[in-house]
Amino acid sequence: MDAPLTKTTPEEEVRGVMGDYYEAIRSADSDRIASFYAPDILAFDAIGELRFEGRDAYKAHWEACMAMCEGMTDPVFEMRDLAVSAGSDVAFGHWLVRCGGTDPKGETNTFWMRASAGLERRDDRWVIVHEHNSAPFDPVSNAVMMGLEP
């Protein structure tokens, strides 16, 4: 008797892509990170410019961010609470992300941010066409709220 074939759903496929994407980020390989983006990605990040248009611009931003983290040990880039809604060609996900690491003084500093992404199936693979990362801030003090915990 043949075993039944199982077919992955678009949601499962996107969850797999996002897991692979975070592995690429943890590897600090900008070429691998950029491979998850559509050439025409539009990204909004918590630091840097107001927006990043195109894969090359966002890859350069990742390289600048990774340079800021040089000298850190035990880097942290963790995805939590990923929620995905996916159709056959378009998907949306949102999650929390904890990033940081241990600085040269031995102090570990991490903080939580919010993230969301829009993906499209292009040439039979899912690519990120929009990404948004943000850190909550206190509008009274104008300070980023880095101590929040989920």
NUNU-333130 format. One line per 10 residues: their letters; for each residue x, y, z of N, C-alpha, C, O, CB. Coordinates in steps of 0.02 Angstrom, whole numbers, plus 50000, padded with zeros to 5 digits. Glycine has a CB too. Layout:
A	X Y Z X Y Z X Y Z X Y Z X Y Z ~ ...
This chain:
MDAPLTKTTP	50042 49941 50000 50000 50000 50000 50044 50062 50000 50092 50066 50039 49952 50000 50061 ~ 50029 50109 49957 50068 50171 49953 50047 50219 50008 49989 50223 50026 50058 50204 49884 ~ 50097 50254 50035 50083 50305 50086 50051 50365 50052 50070 50382 49996 50148 50325 50124 ~ 50004 50398 50085 49973 50457 50055 50023 50513 50048 50066 50524 50091 49913 50480 50098 ~ 50018 50549 49993 50061 50607 49981 50036 50665 50023 49975 50678 50026 50064 50625 49906 ~ 50082 50700 50054 50062 50760 50091 50085 50821 50052 50141 50822 50026 50091 50760 50163 ~ 50044 50870 50049 50060 50931 50014 50063 50988 50065 50019 50994 50108 50007 50947 49958 ~ 50116 51027 50061 50121 51083 50107 50074 51139 50085 50062 51149 50026 50194 51108 50111 ~ 50049 51174 50134 50006 51231 50120 50049 51293 50108 50108 51294 50128 49956 51243 50178 ~ 50022 51344 50077 50060 51406 50070 50084 51433 50137 50140 51459 50142 50018 51460 50035
EEEVRGVMGD	50043 51427 50189 50064 51451 50256 50125 51413 50280 50172 51443 50307 50006 51444 50306 ~ 50125 51347 50271 50183 51307 50292 50245 51325 50252 50300 51329 50279 50168 51231 50284 ~ 50236 51337 50187 50292 51357 50145 50321 51423 50170 50382 51430 50176 50270 51364 50072 ~ 50279 51472 50184 50303 51538 50207 50337 51531 50275 50389 51563 50286 50244 51589 50212 ~ 50309 51492 50320 50342 51481 50384 50412 51452 50374 50459 51471 50409 50300 51433 50428 ~ 50419 51406 50327 50485 51377 50312 50532 51430 50284 50591 51432 50304 50478 51321 50262 ~ 50508 51472 50239 50549 51525 50211 50572 51573 50266 50630 51592 50268 50511 51564 50157 ~ 50526 51591 50311 50545 51638 50364 50595 51607 50412 50639 51641 50437 50482 51661 50403 ~ 50588 51542 50426 50638 51508 50468 50707 51508 50435 50757 51520 50468 50616 51437 50482 ~ 50708 51494 50369 50771 51496 50332 50800 51566 50330 50861 51575 50335 50761 51469 50260
YYEAIRSADS	50757 51616 50323 50778 51686 50321 50813 51705 50387 50865 51737 50386 50717 51732 50308 ~ 50784 51684 50443 50814 51701 50507 50879 51663 50518 50924 51688 50551 50766 51685 50564 ~ 50885 51603 50490 50949 51567 50492 51001 51607 50453 51059 51611 50474 50942 51496 50463 ~ 50982 51635 50396 51028 51676 50356 51050 51737 50395 51109 51756 50393 50995 51697 50289 ~ 51003 51768 50430 51021 51827 50470 51070 51808 50525 51119 51843 50536 50957 51859 50501 ~ 51056 51753 50559 51102 51731 50612 51171 51714 50585 51220 51718 50621 51072 51671 50650 ~ 51175 51694 50522 51240 51677 50492 51279 51740 50472 51338 51736 50456 51230 51633 50431 ~ 51245 51798 50473 51276 51863 50455 51305 51862 50385 51357 51892 50372 51331 51880 50505 ~ 51271 51828 50340 51292 51824 50270 51246 51868 50229 51189 51849 50214 51291 51750 50244 ~ 51270 51927 50210 51226 51976 50176 51202 51951 50108 51146 51968 50088 51263 52041 50167
DRIASFYAPD	51242 51911 50073 51219 51884 50009 51160 51836 50020 51111 51836 49983 51277 51848 49972 ~ 51167 51794 50070 51113 51746 50086 51051 51782 50110 50995 51764 50090 51137 51695 50140 ~ 51059 51833 50152 51002 51872 50175 50966 51903 50115 50905 51898 50109 51024 51927 50225 ~ 51004 51934 50071 50975 51969 50014 50940 51921 49967 50895 51942 49930 51030 52007 49976 ~ 50958 51858 49967 50927 51810 49922 50853 51799 49938 50816 51773 49896 50963 51744 49925 ~ 50831 51818 49996 50761 51811 50015 50718 51869 49991 50657 51866 49995 50755 51804 50091 ~ 50750 51922 49967 50713 51983 49947 50700 51984 49872 50741 51961 49832 50752 52045 49967 ~ 50643 52012 49854 50629 52027 49784 50674 52085 49763 50693 52126 49805 50552 52046 49774 ~ 50692 52088 49700 50735 52144 49677 50704 52212 49692 50741 52261 49703 50747 52138 49602 ~ 50637 52216 49694 50603 52280 49705 50575 52287 49776 50525 52322 49786 50547 52287 49656
ILAFDAIGEL	50607 52255 49825 50583 52260 49894 50578 52333 49916 50619 52375 49896 50629 52220 49941 ~ 50529 52347 49957 50524 52411 49992 50525 52394 50066 50483 52357 50091 50458 52450 49972 ~ 50574 52421 50102 50583 52404 50172 50585 52467 50215 50613 52518 50196 50646 52362 50182 ~ 50556 52461 50274 50559 52512 50326 50592 52479 50386 50568 52429 50411 50488 52541 50344 ~ 50647 52508 50409 50684 52478 50464 50682 52525 50524 50668 52584 50517 50756 52461 50444 ~ 50698 52497 50582 50696 52537 50644 50753 52587 50648 50749 52636 50685 50699 52491 50704 ~ 50806 52576 50610 50863 52622 50611 50882 52640 50540 50864 52605 50492 50923 52591 50649 ~ 50919 52692 50534 50943 52712 50468 50896 52759 50432 50867 52804 50462 50956 52651 50426 ~ 50888 52747 50369 50849 52791 50326 50774 52781 50337 50752 52734 50369 50866 52779 50254 ~ 50736 52827 50308 50663 52823 50313 50636 52761 50277 50589 52730 50301 50632 52886 50283
RFEGRDAYKA	50666 52744 50220 50646 52684 50184 50705 52660 50141 50751 52698 50125 50583 52697 50140 ~ 50701 52597 50123 50752 52566 50081 50717 52537 50020 50672 52495 50026 50792 52510 50120 ~ 50736 52560 49961 50705 52537 49900 50753 52494 49860 50806 52517 49839 50681 52597 49857 ~ 50734 52431 49850 50774 52385 49811 50820 52341 49853 50842 52360 49907 50815 52423 49762 ~ 50833 52283 49826 50874 52232 49860 50943 52258 49877 50968 52247 49932 50879 52170 49818 ~ 50975 52293 49830 51044 52316 49842 51047 52366 49900 51092 52364 49941 51072 52348 49779 ~ 50998 52412 49903 50996 52461 49957 50986 52428 50024 51017 52446 50074 50942 52513 49944 ~ 50940 52378 50026 50927 52346 50091 50984 52300 50111 50998 52292 50170 50861 52306 50087 ~ 51017 52269 50062 51076 52229 50077 51131 52273 50107 51164 52253 50156 51102 52193 50014 ~ 51142 52332 50079 51192 52378 50106 51175 52398 50178 51219 52406 50220 51198 52441 50062
HWEACMAMCE	51110 52407 50191 51089 52423 50260 51105 52365 50307 51130 52376 50362 51012 52438 50261 ~ 51091 52303 50286 51108 52246 50328 51184 52244 50342 51205 52229 50398 51086 52181 50294 ~ 51224 52259 50291 51296 52258 50301 51317 52311 50351 51362 52299 50392 51332 52269 50234 ~ 51286 52370 50349 51301 52423 50398 51280 52401 50468 51316 52414 50516 51266 52489 50378 ~ 51222 52369 50473 51199 52345 50539 51246 52292 50567 51262 52293 50626 51128 52317 50534 ~ 51268 52246 50524 51314 52194 50547 51381 52223 50568 51413 52198 50614 51324 52141 50492 ~ 51403 52276 50534 51466 52309 50553 51460 52340 50623 51508 52341 50661 51485 52363 50502 ~ 51400 52365 50640 51390 52394 50707 51394 52340 50761 51409 52355 50819 51322 52429 50711 ~ 51382 52278 50742 51382 52223 50791 51449 52187 50796 51456 52140 50834 51328 52174 50772 ~ 51498 52210 50756 51564 52178 50760 51591 52183 50830 51584 52235 50863 51613 52209 50710
GMTDPVFEMR	51621 52130 50853 51648 52128 50921 51599 52098 50971 51618 52082 51027 51667 52197 50943 ~ 51536 52090 50951 51487 52058 50996 51497 51983 50993 51513 51954 50942 51414 52077 50975 ~ 51487 51952 51050 51486 51880 51054 51415 51858 51070 51374 51899 51093 51536 51852 51107 ~ 51400 51797 51058 51334 51769 51071 51279 51813 51041 51234 51834 51077 51322 51762 51146 ~ 51283 51828 50975 51231 51870 50945 51162 51838 50950 51155 51777 50946 51248 51884 50872 ~ 51112 51880 50958 51043 51857 50964 51002 51888 50908 51003 51949 50898 51013 51876 51034 ~ 50967 51847 50872 50918 51870 50823 50864 51817 50822 50868 51767 50786 50949 51882 50750 ~ 50813 51828 50863 50763 51777 50877 50693 51800 50854 50673 51856 50868 50762 51760 50951 ~ 50658 51756 50819 50589 51769 50798 50543 51736 50849 50554 51679 50871 50576 51743 50726 ~ 50489 51772 50866 50440 51744 50913 50370 51762 50889 50358 51816 50862 50453 51772 50985
DLAVSAGSDV	50324 51716 50900 50253 51728 50888 50238 51743 50814 50198 51788 50800 50228 51784 50931 ~ 50270 51707 50768 50257 51717 50698 50185 51699 50681 50162 51643 50696 50305 51676 50655 ~ 50149 51745 50652 50082 51734 50626 50084 51743 50551 50112 51793 50527 50029 51782 50660 ~ 50056 51696 50513 50058 51699 50440 49988 51689 50412 49950 51647 50435 50106 51645 50412 ~ 49972 51730 50363 49912 51721 50323 49935 51717 50251 49969 51763 50227 49860 51780 50334 ~ 49918 51662 50217 49946 51652 50150 49893 51626 50102 49854 51581 50118 50005 51604 50152 ~ 49892 51656 50043 49853 51630 49988 49900 51594 49940 49957 51577 49959 49814 51687 49951 ~ 49878 51583 49879 49920 51547 49833 49980 51587 49808 50032 51558 49791 49879 51524 49774 ~ 49974 51654 49804 50028 51695 49777 50050 51753 49821 50101 51785 49807 50007 51722 49712 ~ 50013 51768 49874 50028 51825 49918 50022 51802 49990 49977 51764 50008 49980 51885 49903
AFGHWLVRCG	50068 51826 50032 50066 51808 50103 50087 51868 50145 50120 51914 50121 50112 51747 50117 ~ 50066 51867 50207 50082 51919 50255 50099 51885 50320 50067 51837 50341 50023 51970 50263 ~ 50151 51911 50353 50169 51885 50419 50189 51941 50466 50213 51993 50444 50226 51834 50413 ~ 50178 51929 50530 50203 51976 50581 50228 51936 50640 50206 51880 50653 50147 52026 50602 ~ 50275 51966 50677 50308 51931 50732 50344 51982 50776 50348 52041 50760 50356 51878 50707 ~ 50371 51957 50831 50416 51996 50873 50486 51971 50859 50497 51912 50844 50397 51990 50949 ~ 50534 52015 50865 50604 51996 50854 50646 52024 50912 50641 52083 50930 50630 52022 50785 ~ 50688 51980 50939 50735 52002 50992 50804 52001 50961 50825 51952 50931 50731 51955 51056 ~ 50839 52057 50969 50906 52059 50942 50953 52092 50992 50932 52126 51039 50908 52098 50875 ~ 51017 52080 50981 51069 52106 51025 51125 52056 51031 51137 52017 50985 51041 52123 51094
GTDPKGETNT	51158 52058 51087 51214 52013 51098 51254 52034 51159 51232 52076 51198 51259 52009 51036 ~ 51312 52005 51165 51357 52020 51221 51413 52065 51194 51447 52047 51147 51385 51955 51253 ~ 51421 52123 51226 51471 52171 51202 51540 52151 51228 51547 52106 51268 51453 52242 51225 ~ 51593 52186 51204 51661 52169 51225 51673 52174 51301 51720 52144 51326 51710 52214 51189 ~ 51631 52211 51337 51637 52215 51410 51605 52156 51445 51610 52149 51506 51605 52280 51435 ~ 51572 52113 51407 51539 52055 51436 51467 52067 51456 51436 52024 51487 51577 52032 51495 ~ 51440 52125 51438 51371 52140 51455 51325 52119 51398 51336 52136 51340 51363 52215 51471 ~ 51272 52082 51417 51224 52061 51367 51168 52111 51363 51136 52128 51413 51196 51990 51383 ~ 51155 52135 51303 51102 52183 51291 51059 52159 51233 51083 52151 51177 51130 52254 51277 ~ 50996 52147 51247 50949 52129 51195 50886 52171 51204 50873 52197 51258 50932 52053 51196
FWMRASAGLE	50847 52177 51151 50784 52213 51155 50736 52183 51104 50756 52150 51056 50795 52289 51142 ~ 50673 52195 51115 50620 52170 51072 50595 52224 51025 50588 52282 51044 50562 52142 51113 ~ 50583 52204 50963 50553 52249 50914 50493 52212 50882 50480 52154 50896 50605 52270 50859 ~ 50459 52248 50838 50404 52220 50800 50424 52214 50727 50464 52255 50702 50340 52265 50807 ~ 50399 52164 50693 50416 52156 50623 50356 52129 50584 50313 52093 50611 50476 52108 50615 ~ 50354 52147 50521 50303 52119 50476 50333 52115 50407 50380 52152 50390 50238 52163 50477 ~ 50305 52071 50366 50329 52063 50298 50272 52042 50253 50226 52006 50273 50386 52011 50295 ~ 50277 52065 50191 50233 52042 50138 50275 52001 50089 50331 52021 50072 50198 52101 50102 ~ 50249 51945 50068 50285 51902 50022 50242 51888 49961 50180 51890 49964 50305 51835 50056 ~ 50275 51876 49905 50241 51855 49844 50275 51792 49818 50336 51783 49826 50241 51911 49791
RRDDRWVIVH	50236 51750 49786 50265 51692 49752 50285 51717 49682 50242 51736 49642 50215 51631 49749 ~ 50349 51715 49668 50375 51735 49603 50421 51680 49577 50463 51654 49614 50414 51804 49607 ~ 50411 51661 49515 50452 51607 49486 50453 51546 49531 50505 51514 49540 50523 51632 49473 ~ 50395 51530 49558 50384 51470 49599 50423 51470 49665 50439 51417 49692 50403 51410 49560 ~ 50439 51530 49691 50469 51534 49758 50443 51596 49793 50426 51645 49761 50547 51535 49754 ~ 50440 51593 49859 50418 51649 49899 50476 51698 49909 50531 51678 49928 50390 51625 49967 ~ 50463 51762 49896 50512 51815 49908 50480 51870 49948 50420 51883 49943 50542 51842 49841 ~ 50520 51904 49989 50496 51959 50030 50495 52022 49986 50546 52042 49959 50541 51970 50093 ~ 50435 52051 49979 50427 52112 49938 50420 52174 49982 50430 52230 49958 50367 52105 49893 ~ 50403 52164 50045 50396 52220 50092 50416 52195 50161 50396 52141 50182 50323 52249 50092
EHNSAPFDPV	50454 52236 50197 50473 52219 50266 50471 52282 50307 50489 52336 50283 50543 52185 50269 ~ 50449 52275 50369 50445 52333 50414 50466 52310 50484 50437 52263 50512 50373 52363 50416 ~ 50517 52343 50510 50541 52331 50578 50535 52396 50617 50552 52449 50591 50614 52304 50580 ~ 50509 52392 50678 50502 52453 50717 50512 52439 50791 50501 52383 50815 50434 52485 50705 ~ 50533 52490 50826 50540 52487 50899 50490 52535 50930 50484 52592 50907 50613 52504 50921 ~ 50453 52513 50980 50405 52558 51012 50442 52615 51047 50497 52606 51072 50360 52520 51062 ~ 50409 52673 51049 50440 52729 51084 50388 52765 51126 50328 52759 51114 50472 52777 51034 ~ 50412 52802 51175 50369 52842 51220 50363 52911 51189 50413 52947 51184 50399 52845 51293 ~ 50303 52931 51167 50296 52996 51134 50307 53055 51181 50320 53111 51157 50228 53002 51103 ~ 50303 53045 51247 50314 53100 51294 50389 53114 51300 50410 53172 51295 50284 53083 51364
SNAVMMGLEP	50429 53062 51311 50501 53071 51320 50539 53066 51254 50597 53085 51250 50527 53019 51370 ~ 50507 53040 51203 50538 53029 51138 50592 52974 51141 50635 52970 51097 50569 53094 51111 ~ 50590 52933 51193 50640 52880 51202 50613 52813 51176 50555 52797 51183 50659 52874 51277 ~ 50658 52775 51145 50641 52708 51123 50632 52666 51186 50671 52670 51233 50695 52678 51076 ~ 50580 52624 51186 50564 52583 51244 50597 52514 51235 50566 52466 51213 50486 52576 51252 ~ 50661 52511 51253 50700 52451 51241 50691 52398 51295 50714 52341 51286 50773 52469 51237 ~ 50658 52413 51350 50652 52365 51404 50588 52325 51403 50575 52286 51450 50657 52400 51468 ~ 50547 52332 51352 50484 52295 51350 50496 52220 51339 50542 52201 51303 50439 52324 51294 ~ 50454 52180 51369 50458 52107 51362 50390 52082 51339 50338 52108 51361 50480 52073 51429 ~ 50389 52032 51295 50324 52005 51274 50289 51966 51330 50234 51940 51320 50333 51959 51213
